[in-house]
Amino acid sequence: MSKAYIAGTGMAVPSRAITNDDLSKIVDTSDEWIRTRTGIKERRISMGENTSDLAYEASKIALEDAGILGSDLDMIIVATITPDCYTPSVSCMLQEKLGAVDASCFDISAACSGFIYGLRVANQFIMSNECKNILVIGAEVLSKFTNWKDRNTCILFGDGAGAVVVKKGEKEGILSVITGASGEKGKYLNCPALPLENPFYKPPTEVLSLVSMDGKEVFKFATGVMVEAIERLLRENNLTIEDIRYIVPHQANLRILNYAANKLKIDVDRFFINLDIYGNTSAASVPMALHELNNKVELKDGDKLILVGFGGGLTWGGALIVWRE
C-alpha cells in the first residue's frame, strides 16, 4: 500500500479587510460585542474575486511549495459551498488555469468540513496507488450568501482559499482521516439554493439564498464533535494529546476553541488560531491555517498535527498527520 503526505501548502485572500467597526456602520453591533463573542477582529471580503480566482492563487503557491507543476497533477479536489456556478465545477476551472490536462476533477460540498473530506478522498487515491499527486483546495466566497442585515451571522464570515498538494511518498504523512455527519441537524445551519419555479409551478413564498444559523445548536454540536474527533484520532493511533505539537481547527469561534481546550485539559495555545483576522472561511479555514502554521512556525520533520473541522450538514472531520519536510 502506498503512503501519502502533504508536500506543499498555499493560501489566498481578497485584499479588502473589513473590520468590526466597518460592520458597525451597517448593522447594530460594535467591535467589543463581536470580539468578546467570537474572537474575530476583521475578515477579508471579495471585491470581485470569485471562488475559482482565490482557489487558483492558493493552488499556485501550494504547487510551488511542493516543487511540482500543474501538469504533474493526477486529480484536483475542491471543497466549496460557494462555487462560481453550478457547472462547470471550480475544480474543472482550475484544471484549465493550471494546465492540469491529465487531472480528474470534482468538487465536494461538506461546508466547513469539506477540506477534511477532500483530504480523506485524496489519501485513499494515493494509498490505492491510483494517483501520485493530488491538489486539495478549500475555497469560499461566503459574502455571496451572507445576510448583511443579520448581525448574528454577518459578523462571522470571510472569504479565502487554502490548498495543499498530497503526494505519494516513502514516508507516511497522513496517518488517519475520519469523517462523519448528523444530517438530522442540518436545519441548524442552512442556505437554500434556487427555489423550484417554472411555467407550471410557482413557489408559495419567496425563498432567499441567504445563510441562517441556530448559534446555540451549532455551538453544542461543534464542541462535542471536535473533542470526540480529536480523542478518537489519538485513541486509534495509540497517542496522547502530549504527542501532538499543534491542533489546526476550523476557525469558527474562539469560544468553541476555548471550550474544547478545557475539555481536553490543554492550553488554548495548542490550537493554531487565525480567526481573529480572517473570520470563518468555511472549507478554506483549515488549509489556510495550516499554510500559516507552515510559514510562521518552524515545523520539524516528524511533528504530529491534528486537523479538525465541523460545520454545515451538519458535518465533521479530523485528520492526524505527520509533518514531512
C-alpha positions as CSV (number, residue, x, y, z in Angstrom):
1,M,0.0,0.0,0.0
2,S,1.3,3.5,-1.0
3,K,1.9,6.2,1.5
4,A,0.7,9.9,1.3
5,Y,1.9,13.1,2.8
6,I,1.3,16.8,2.5
7,A,4.1,18.2,0.3
8,G,3.0,21.8,-0.1
9,T,0.6,24.4,1.2
10,G,-0.8,27.7,-0.1
11,M,-3.5,30.3,0.6
12,A,-5.1,33.4,-0.9
13,V,-7.4,36.0,0.5
14,P,-9.0,39.2,-1.0
15,S,-7.1,42.4,-0.4
16,R,-10.0,44.2,1.3
17,A,-10.1,43.8,5.1
18,I,-13.4,44.6,6.8
19,T,-13.1,45.5,10.4
20,N,-15.7,45.2,13.2
21,D,-16.0,48.9,13.1
22,D,-16.8,48.8,9.4
23,L,-19.7,46.3,10.2
24,S,-21.0,48.5,12.9
25,K,-21.9,51.1,10.2
26,I,-24.3,48.7,8.5
27,V,-25.7,46.6,11.4
28,D,-26.4,47.2,15.1
29,T,-23.1,45.9,16.5
30,S,-19.7,47.0,17.8
31,D,-16.1,45.9,17.9
32,E,-16.4,45.0,21.5
33,W,-19.6,43.0,21.0
34,I,-18.1,40.9,18.2
35,R,-14.6,40.4,19.7
36,T,-16.0,39.2,23.1
37,R,-18.4,36.8,21.5
38,T,-16.3,35.4,18.6
39,G,-12.7,36.5,18.9
40,I,-12.9,38.0,15.4
41,K,-11.5,41.4,14.7
42,E,-11.6,41.6,10.9
43,R,-12.2,39.4,7.8
44,R,-11.4,39.6,4.1
45,I,-14.3,40.3,1.7
46,S,-14.2,39.9,-2.0
47,M,-14.2,42.9,-4.2
48,G,-14.9,40.9,-7.3
49,E,-12.7,37.9,-6.8
50,N,-14.7,34.7,-7.3
51,T,-14.1,31.3,-5.7
52,S,-12.1,29.9,-8.6
53,D,-9.8,33.1,-8.6
54,L,-8.9,32.6,-4.9
55,A,-8.5,28.9,-5.4
56,Y,-6.2,29.4,-8.3
57,E,-3.9,31.8,-6.4
58,A,-3.7,29.4,-3.4
59,S,-3.0,26.5,-5.7
60,K,-0.1,28.2,-7.5
61,I,1.6,28.7,-4.1
62,A,0.9,25.1,-3.0
63,L,2.3,23.7,-6.2
64,E,5.4,25.8,-6.0
65,D,5.9,24.8,-2.4
66,A,5.6,21.1,-3.4
67,G,8.0,21.6,-6.3
68,I,5.6,20.4,-9.0
69,L,3.7,21.8,-11.9
70,G,0.0,21.7,-12.7
71,S,0.7,19.2,-15.5
72,D,2.0,16.8,-12.8
73,L,-1.4,16.6,-11.1
74,D,-3.5,13.4,-11.3
75,M,-6.5,14.9,-9.5
76,I,-8.0,18.2,-8.3
77,I,-10.5,18.2,-5.5
78,V,-12.2,21.4,-4.4
79,A,-14.2,21.7,-1.3
80,T,-16.7,24.6,-1.5
81,I,-20.3,25.6,-0.9
82,T,-19.9,28.8,-2.9
83,P,-18.9,27.8,-6.4
84,D,-18.7,30.2,-9.3
85,C,-21.6,28.5,-10.9
86,Y,-23.5,25.2,-10.8
87,T,-21.3,23.9,-13.7
88,P,-18.5,23.8,-14.6
89,S,-17.1,22.9,-11.2
90,V,-14.5,25.0,-9.6
91,S,-12.1,22.1,-10.0
92,C,-12.6,22.0,-13.7
93,M,-12.0,25.7,-13.9
94,L,-8.7,25.2,-12.1
95,Q,-7.7,22.4,-14.4
96,E,-7.7,24.8,-17.3
97,K,-5.9,27.6,-15.4
98,L,-3.2,25.3,-14.0
99,G,-2.6,23.3,-17.2
100,A,-3.5,20.1,-15.4
101,V,-4.7,18.3,-18.6
102,D,-4.5,14.8,-17.1
103,A,-6.2,15.5,-13.8
104,S,-9.6,14.2,-12.8
105,C,-11.7,17.0,-11.3
106,F,-14.6,17.2,-8.9
107,D,-16.0,19.4,-6.1
108,I,-17.1,18.4,-2.6
109,S,-19.9,20.0,-0.7
110,A,-19.4,19.4,3.0
111,A,-19.3,23.0,4.2
112,C,-16.7,23.8,6.9
113,S,-15.6,20.1,7.0
114,G,-15.1,19.9,3.2
115,F,-11.4,20.2,3.2
116,I,-11.1,17.2,5.6
117,Y,-13.4,15.2,3.4
118,G,-11.2,16.1,0.4
119,L,-8.1,15.1,2.3
120,R,-9.7,11.7,3.1
121,V,-10.5,11.1,-0.6
122,A,-7.0,12.1,-1.7
123,N,-5.4,9.8,0.9
124,Q,-7.4,6.9,-0.4
125,F,-6.5,7.5,-4.1
126,I,-2.8,7.7,-3.1
127,M,-2.9,4.6,-0.9
128,S,-4.6,2.6,-3.6
129,N,-1.7,3.6,-6.0
130,E,-4.1,5.2,-8.5
131,C,-2.6,8.7,-8.1
132,K,0.8,10.3,-7.3
133,N,0.0,14.0,-7.0
134,I,-3.4,15.4,-5.9
135,L,-4.3,19.0,-5.3
136,V,-6.9,19.5,-2.5
137,I,-8.4,23.0,-2.0
138,G,-10.9,24.6,0.3
139,A,-12.2,27.8,-1.2
140,E,-15.1,30.1,-0.4
141,V,-16.6,33.5,-1.2
142,L,-19.1,33.4,1.7
143,S,-20.0,37.0,1.1
144,K,-22.2,35.8,-1.7
145,F,-24.8,34.3,0.6
146,T,-24.2,36.3,3.8
147,N,-27.2,38.1,5.1
148,W,-25.7,41.5,5.7
149,K,-28.8,42.6,7.7
150,D,-28.4,39.8,10.3
151,R,-25.9,40.9,12.9
152,N,-25.7,37.4,14.4
153,T,-24.2,35.8,11.2
154,C,-22.7,38.6,9.0
155,I,-20.1,39.2,11.7
156,L,-18.7,35.7,11.3
157,F,-17.9,35.0,7.7
158,G,-14.9,35.9,5.5
159,D,-13.7,34.9,2.0
160,G,-10.5,33.0,1.2
161,A,-8.9,29.8,-0.1
162,G,-6.3,27.3,1.1
163,A,-4.7,24.5,-0.8
164,V,-2.4,21.5,-0.2
165,V,-0.6,19.1,-2.5
166,V,-0.9,15.5,-1.4
167,K,1.9,13.3,-2.8
168,K,2.8,9.7,-2.9
169,G,6.0,9.1,-0.8
170,E,8.2,6.6,1.0
171,K,7.4,8.0,4.5
172,E,3.8,8.0,5.9
173,G,2.5,11.5,6.4
174,I,-1.3,11.1,6.7
175,L,-1.8,8.6,9.5
176,S,-5.6,8.7,9.8
177,V,-8.6,10.6,8.5
178,I,-12.1,10.3,9.8
179,T,-15.3,12.0,8.7
180,G,-19.0,11.9,9.7
181,A,-22.3,13.8,9.6
182,S,-25.5,14.3,11.5
183,G,-27.9,15.1,8.7
184,E,-30.9,15.4,11.1
185,K,-29.2,18.6,12.5
186,G,-28.7,20.2,9.1
187,K,-31.6,22.6,9.7
188,Y,-29.4,24.4,12.3
189,L,-27.1,25.9,9.6
190,N,-28.9,26.4,6.3
191,C,-28.7,28.2,3.0
192,P,-31.4,27.4,0.4
193,A,-30.5,27.1,-3.3
194,L,-32.6,28.5,-6.1
195,P,-36.3,27.7,-5.5
196,L,-38.3,25.5,-7.8
197,E,-40.0,27.8,-10.2
198,N,-41.1,27.0,-13.8
199,P,-44.0,27.8,-16.2
200,F,-46.1,25.1,-14.4
201,Y,-45.3,25.9,-10.8
202,K,-44.8,29.0,-8.7
203,P,-43.5,28.7,-5.1
204,P,-46.0,29.9,-2.4
205,T,-43.4,32.1,-0.7
206,E,-40.2,33.8,-1.7
207,V,-37.0,31.9,-0.9
208,L,-33.8,33.8,-0.5
209,S,-30.4,32.1,-0.9
210,L,-29.0,33.6,2.4
211,V,-27.4,31.7,5.2
212,S,-29.2,31.2,8.6
213,M,-27.9,29.6,11.7
214,D,-29.1,28.5,15.2
215,G,-26.0,29.5,17.0
216,K,-26.7,27.6,20.2
217,E,-27.3,24.3,18.4
218,V,-24.2,24.7,16.2
219,F,-22.1,25.5,19.3
220,K,-23.3,22.4,21.0
221,F,-22.6,20.2,18.0
222,A,-19.2,21.8,17.3
223,T,-17.8,21.5,20.8
224,G,-19.0,17.9,21.1
225,V,-17.7,16.5,17.8
226,M,-14.5,18.5,17.9
227,V,-13.4,16.9,21.2
228,E,-14.7,13.5,20.1
229,A,-12.8,13.6,16.8
230,I,-9.5,14.5,18.5
231,E,-9.9,11.9,21.2
232,R,-10.8,9.2,18.6
233,L,-7.8,10.0,16.4
234,L,-5.5,9.8,19.5
235,R,-7.1,6.6,20.7
236,E,-6.9,4.8,17.3
237,N,-3.3,5.7,16.8
238,N,-2.2,4.9,20.4
239,L,-1.2,8.5,21.1
240,T,-1.9,11.1,23.8
241,I,-2.5,14.8,23.4
242,E,1.0,15.4,24.5
243,D,2.3,13.7,21.3
244,I,0.6,16.4,19.2
245,R,2.5,19.6,18.5
246,Y,-0.4,21.6,17.2
247,I,-4.1,21.2,16.6
248,V,-5.3,23.1,13.4
249,P,-9.0,23.6,13.8
250,H,-11.8,25.1,11.7
251,Q,-11.7,28.7,12.6
252,A,-15.3,29.4,13.7
253,N,-15.4,30.9,17.1
254,L,-12.8,31.4,19.8
255,R,-15.4,30.3,22.4
256,I,-15.6,26.9,20.7
257,L,-11.8,26.5,20.9
258,N,-11.6,27.6,24.5
259,Y,-14.3,25.1,25.4
260,A,-12.5,22.3,23.5
261,A,-9.2,23.2,25.1
262,N,-10.8,23.0,28.6
263,K,-12.3,19.6,27.8
264,L,-9.0,18.3,26.5
265,K,-7.2,19.8,29.5
266,I,-4.7,21.7,27.4
267,D,-3.9,25.3,26.9
268,V,-5.7,27.0,24.0
269,D,-2.3,28.0,22.6
270,R,-2.0,24.4,21.4
271,F,-4.6,25.4,18.8
272,F,-3.2,27.4,15.9
273,I,-5.6,30.3,15.6
274,N,-6.0,32.9,12.9
275,L,-9.8,33.6,13.0
276,D,-9.1,37.0,14.5
277,I,-8.0,38.3,11.1
278,Y,-9.9,36.0,8.7
279,G,-13.1,35.1,10.4
280,N,-14.9,31.9,9.5
281,T,-14.0,30.9,5.9
282,S,-15.8,27.6,5.9
283,A,-13.9,24.9,3.9
284,A,-11.0,27.3,3.4
285,S,-10.2,27.8,7.1
286,V,-8.3,24.6,7.9
287,P,-5.9,24.7,4.9
288,M,-5.4,28.5,5.3
289,A,-4.5,27.9,9.0
290,L,-2.2,25.0,8.0
291,H,-0.4,27.2,5.5
292,E,0.1,30.0,8.0
293,L,1.3,27.5,10.6
294,N,3.7,26.1,7.9
295,N,5.1,29.6,7.3
296,K,5.0,31.1,10.8
297,V,6.2,28.2,13.0
298,E,9.3,26.1,12.5
299,L,7.7,22.7,11.9
300,K,10.1,19.8,12.1
301,D,10.0,16.5,10.2
302,G,8.1,14.1,12.3
303,D,5.9,16.7,14.1
304,K,2.4,15.4,14.6
305,L,-0.6,17.6,13.9
306,I,-4.3,17.2,14.2
307,L,-6.6,18.9,11.7
308,V,-10.3,19.1,12.7
309,G,-13.3,20.6,11.1
310,F,-17.1,20.9,11.7
311,G,-19.9,22.8,10.1
312,G,-23.0,22.8,7.8
313,G,-24.6,19.5,7.1
314,L,-24.0,19.1,9.9
315,T,-20.6,17.5,9.1
316,W,-17.4,16.9,10.9
317,G,-13.9,15.5,10.2
318,G,-10.5,15.1,11.6
319,A,-7.0,14.1,10.4
320,L,-3.8,13.1,12.1
321,I,-0.8,13.9,10.1
322,V,3.0,13.7,10.5
323,W,4.8,16.7,9.0
324,R,7.3,15.8,6.3
325,E,10.0,18.2,5.1
